[in-house]
Amino acid sequence: MTWPAAVLTHFAARLPYAVHWLLWATVKPFGGGAAVSVGLWTGDDHETIVVEGQARLYHGAQGGLQVPPIAYRVGTEVASLDLGLSLSPEGVTLVRGYNTRLAPVQLHAAVFDADTGGLLGLRRMFKGLVDGVRIATPEQEGQAALTLTLVSAARRGTMTVAGRKSDQSQRARLSTDRFRQYADVGSVAADTWGTD
């Protein structure tokens, strides 16, 4: 995906611009229920921005969204990215108020005209899942840190459905289903196949 023409024209004219990061995560409430989408961005205030044809509300993180350089690779290797989040109320609510395990996320870079503040265009830089959350509690007078670990969408190709099923789950569907009766017999790495 390339930058929109308006952004490329602005770059070519060497006009001043500002880049902001936009994080969009679709998370589930802990008590169950429908998934909720939460947006954070590096701007100062809440802003509704049209992304991929959808109007999305992004909460201002006041610059408290640190995105490291993103390395792009060809192939099916699962890429990992550690985002630093500020301990803003929205950031804390995202990681403590919702179940973020394997939540779909998108990360966009938005280019704004520095003089007018108008949005010139945006580009998706990362798409994947939340792999983990780390909240570092500091010592007295220290700095707290909140890290969101993301993995690329290639991770979906490594998840096997069969690896999550057990004999008990099969029998919960149908009490006479014995298909996975011996599913855990070969679960030890030292098992040798093809021998007596």
Secondary structure, 3 states (H helix, E strand, C coil): CCCCHHHHHHHHCCCCEEEEEEEEEEEEECCCCCCEEEEEECCCCCEEEEECCEEEEEEECCCCEECCCCCCCCCCCCCEEEEEECCCHHHHHHHHHEECCCCEEEEEEEEEECCCCCEEEEEEEEEEEEEEEEEECCCCCCCCEEEEEEEEHHHHHHCCCHHHCCHHHHHHHCCCCCCCCCCCCCCCCCCCCCCC
